């Protein structure tokens, strides 16, 4: 990925009153629509990484225009290394870049900086996550730029579809994270979740939408085993053995895990530890820093998703 990114050094975001080709390709790779006469794009630092990944045959995460979406991409690394992707805390906001070199506590990254693509020096302390890119495939050209008529609304990032969901317990608990919704929609469960039952024949016994701190909806569902099917026969059938009692669901554990996920998604280096009591407790138990505790929670969510 590094060699592809370095080919774009010096490219500006606009020339002669129009977006440059690399910006259009980046916005398109991240799924951002834009008007043909757009002169100043929305933040496109993470979109540029999506363009580089796509150009080298690598997958792009959902909602790729947001740096936080890359925290579960590829594999976790403990230290920044050449060609790794790093998540950066830059004066209270998140950013992203590709490492070109590491020299002690200074790291050089290629990224979008001040309206153009450049190699910029940062401190190691600014890095809160490091990801190793997955293996590249056949290099592909990015899809054609998606432009909307001049009269259309300003550029927006479309919500990812379908929603991400993970089964946390074999007893049948699901935790589903939907796209961002408004407060009026917080108690509406989208119909598209109807096909996420554990297996055919299971019966949903409860469905509880929970509005999260980051304005997403987590839907907690429980499922019951399907009733036994009686097989017609002329011979007398022995009595059916009693069904085992359904295991008791540890609702406190589920809600605690949801809160840990919320704290990990909201955490940025340098934040007040008092705002993240569950992360602090995990860090104390495992002898970790708050940053590593947040990364561990995000990684565990990605592993659950992959195993589902």
C-alpha positions in Angstrom: 0.0 0.0 0.0 2.9 2.4 0.8 4.2 2.4 -2.8 0.8 3.2 -4.2 0.3 6.0 -1.7 3.7 7.5 -2.4 2.7 7.8 -6.1 0.1 10.4 -5.1 2.4 12.7 -3.2 1.8 16.4 -3.8 -1.7 16.0 -5.4 -4.0 18.8 -4.3 -7.6 18.4 -3.4 -8.8 20.9 -6.1 -7.4 22.6 -9.2 -9.0 25.3 -11.4 -12.1 25.3 -9.2 -12.8 21.5 -9.4 -11.9 18.4 -7.4 -8.8 16.6 -8.6 -9.0 13.0 -9.9 -7.4 11.5 -6.8 -9.9 13.2 -4.5 -12.8 12.0 -6.7 -11.4 8.4 -6.7 -11.0 8.6 -2.9 -14.5 9.8 -2.2 -15.9 7.2 -4.5 -13.9 4.4 -2.9 -15.4 5.4 0.5 -18.9 5.6 -0.9 -19.2 9.4 -0.6 -21.4 11.2 -3.2 -20.5 14.7 -4.4 -21.7 17.3 -6.8 -19.7 17.9 -10.0 -19.1 21.6 -9.1 -17.8 20.7 -5.6 -14.6 22.7 -4.9 -14.0 21.8 -1.2 -14.6 18.2 -0.4 -15.6 16.9 3.1 -12.8 15.3 5.2 -11.2 12.8 2.9 -8.2 11.5 4.9 -9.7 8.1 5.5 -11.2 8.1 2.0 -7.7 8.4 0.6 -6.7 5.2 2.5 -9.8 3.5 1.1 -8.6 4.5 -2.4 -5.1 3.1 -1.8 -6.5 -0.2 -0.3 -8.9 -0.6 -3.2 -6.2 0.1 -5.8 -4.0 -2.6 -4.3 -6.8 -5.3 -4.2 -7.5 -5.0 -0.5 -11.0 -4.8 1.1 -12.4 -1.6 2.4 -14.4 -1.5 5.7 -17.9 -0.2 6.0 -18.2 3.5 6.5 -14.6 3.8 5.3 -14.7 7.7 5.4 -14.4 7.6 9.2 -11.0 6.8 10.7 -12.6 4.7 13.5 -14.0 2.3 11.0 -10.4 1.1 10.3 -9.8 -0.1 13.9 -10.9 -3.6 13.1 -9.4 -3.8 9.6 -6.5 -6.1 8.9 -4.5 -7.3 11.9 -3.5 -5.5 15.1 0.2 -4.6 15.6 1.8 -3.5 18.8 4.2 -1.0 17.2 4.1 1.2 14.1 6.1 -0.3 11.2 6.7 0.7 7.6 3.6 0.1 5.5 1.3 -0.2 8.5 -1.8 1.9 8.8 -2.0 4.1 12.0 -4.9 5.8 13.7 -3.8 9.2 14.9 -5.2 11.6 17.6 -4.6 15.1 16.2 -5.7 17.9 18.5 -8.9 16.1 19.6 -9.9 14.6 16.3 -9.1 11.2 14.7 -6.9 10.9 11.5 -5.3 8.1 9.6 -2.1 7.6 7.5 0.4 5.0 6.2 3.8 4.7 7.9 6.8 5.5 5.7 9.5 5.2 8.4 10.0 5.0 12.2 12.9 6.8 13.9 12.7 6.6 17.7 9.6 8.4 18.9 9.1 10.1 15.5 7.0 8.4 12.9 6.7 9.6 9.3 3.3 9.0 7.6 1.8 9.7 4.2 -1.6 11.2 4.6 -3.9 14.0 3.6 -2.5 17.2 5.1 -3.6 20.8 4.6 -5.5 20.0 1.4 -2.9 17.9 -0.3 -1.1 14.5 0.0 2.2 14.7 1.9 4.6 12.9 4.2 4.2 14.3 7.7 6.1 13.7 10.9 4.1 12.8 14.1 4.9 11.6 17.6 4.4 8.0 18.6 2.3 9.2 21.5 -0.3 10.4 18.9 -0.9 6.9 17.6 -3.7 5.0 19.4 -4.0 2.0 17.0 -1.8 0.2 14.4 -3.2 -2.1 11.8 -1.3 -4.5 9.4 -3.0 -4.4 6.0 -4.5 -7.7 4.8 -2.9 -9.5 1.9 -3.4 -7.6 -1.4 -5.1 -9.2 -4.3 -5.3 -8.3 -7.9 -5.0 -4.5 -8.2 -8.2 -3.0 -9.4 -9.2 0.4 -10.7 -11.6 2.3 -8.4 -15.2 2.5 -9.6 -16.3 5.5 -11.6 -16.8 8.6 -9.6 -20.4 8.9 -8.3 -21.5 12.5 -9.0 -24.9 14.0 -8.2 -26.6 16.9 -9.9 -25.6 20.4 -8.9 -29.0 21.0 -7.3 -28.6 18.0 -5.0 -27.9 18.2 -1.3 -24.3 18.6 0.0 -22.0 15.6 0.0 -23.0 13.0 2.6 -21.7 9.7 3.7 -24.4 7.0 3.2 -25.1 4.7 6.1 -23.5 1.2 5.7 -25.8 -1.6 4.7 -26.4 -4.2 6.0 -26.0 -3.7 9.7 -23.3 -5.4 11.7 -24.5 -8.1 14.1 -22.8 -10.6 16.4 -24.1 -13.6 18.4 -22.5 -13.3 21.8 -23.9 -16.4 23.5 -24.8 -19.9 22.3 -28.1 -19.5 24.1 -29.3 -17.1 21.4 -28.4 -13.6 22.4 -27.7 -11.3 19.4 -26.3 -7.8 19.6 -27.0 -5.8 16.5 -25.5 -2.4 15.7 -27.4 -0.4 13.1 -26.5 2.7 11.2 -26.8 6.1 12.8 -30.5 7.0 13.4 -32.3 10.0 14.8 -33.9 9.9 18.3 -37.4 9.5 16.8 -36.3 6.3 15.1 -34.5 4.8 18.2 -37.3 2.4 19.0 -37.9 1.3 15.5 -36.3 -2.1 14.6 -35.6 -2.2 10.9 -37.4 -5.0 9.0 -34.1 -6.1 7.4 -33.1 -7.8 10.6 -35.8 -10.4 10.2 -33.4 -12.8 8.4 -30.8 -12.9 11.2 -32.3 -15.6 13.3 -29.8 -18.2 14.6 -31.2 -20.9 12.4 -34.4 -21.9 10.6 -37.4 -22.5 12.9 -36.2 -20.6 15.9 -38.7 -18.4 17.6 -37.8 -14.8 18.7 -39.0 -14.4 22.3 -37.9 -10.8 22.9 -36.4 -7.8 21.1 -35.1 -4.8 22.9 -33.7 -1.7 21.0 -31.2 0.2 23.1 -30.1 3.7 22.0 -26.3 4.0 22.4 -24.2 7.0 23.5 -22.9 7.5 19.9 -26.4 7.7 18.5 -26.5 4.1 17.2 -29.1 1.5 18.1 -28.1 -1.9 19.6 -30.9 -4.4 19.3 -30.8 -7.3 21.9 -32.8 -10.4 20.8 -33.4 -13.7 22.5 -34.5 -16.9 20.7 -36.2 -20.1 21.7 -35.6 -23.5 20.2 -38.2 -24.6 17.7 -40.9 -27.0 19.0 -40.2 -30.7 18.4 -41.7 -32.2 15.2 -43.9 -35.2 15.7 -43.3 -38.0 13.1 -46.5 -39.9 12.1 -46.2 -43.6 12.8 -48.5 -46.6 13.3 -46.5 -47.9 16.2 -46.9 -46.3 19.6 -44.2 -43.7 20.3 -42.4 -43.6 23.5 -43.0 -40.4 25.5 -40.9 -37.5 24.5 -38.2 -36.6 27.1 -38.7 -33.3 28.9 -37.2 -30.3 27.2 -34.2 -29.0 29.1 -34.7 -25.8 30.9 -33.6 -22.8 28.9 -30.3 -21.4 30.3 -30.5 -18.3 32.3 -29.2 -15.3 30.3 -26.7 -13.1 32.2 -28.3 -9.8 31.2 -25.9 -7.8 33.4 -23.0 -9.3 31.4 -24.5 -8.4 28.1 -25.3 -4.8 29.2 -21.8 -4.4 30.7 -20.2 -5.6 27.4 -22.3 -3.0 25.5 -21.1 -0.3 27.8 -17.5 -1.4 27.3 -18.0 -1.2 23.5 -19.4 2.3 23.9 -16.5 3.5 26.0 -13.9 1.9 23.6 -15.6 3.6 20.6 -15.7 7.0 22.4 -12.1 6.8 23.8 -9.4 9.0 22.5 -5.9 9.3 23.9 -5.5 12.0 26.5 -9.2 11.8 27.6 -10.1 12.0 31.3 -9.9 8.4 32.6 -12.9 9.1 34.9 -15.1 9.1 31.8 -14.3 5.4 31.1 -14.7 3.4 34.3 -15.2 0.1 32.6 -12.1 0.5 30.4 -10.2 1.6 33.5 -11.3 -1.6 35.3 -10.3 -3.8 32.4 -6.9 -2.0 32.2 -6.4 -2.6 35.9 -7.3 -6.3 35.7 -5.1 -7.0 32.6 -2.3 -4.6 33.5 -2.9 -2.5 30.4 -3.0 1.1 29.4 -6.4 2.6 28.7 -5.4 2.8 25.0 -4.6 -0.9 24.8 -7.8 -1.7 26.8 -9.9 0.2 24.2 -8.1 -1.6 21.3 -8.7 -5.0 23.0 -12.4 -4.4 23.3 -12.7 -3.3 19.6 -10.6 -6.4 18.5 -12.9 -8.7 20.6 -15.9 -7.3 18.8 -14.3 -7.9 15.4 -13.4 -11.5 16.4 -17.0 -12.2 17.5 -18.3 -10.8 14.2 -15.9 -13.1 12.3 -16.9 -16.2 14.2 -20.7 -15.6 13.8 
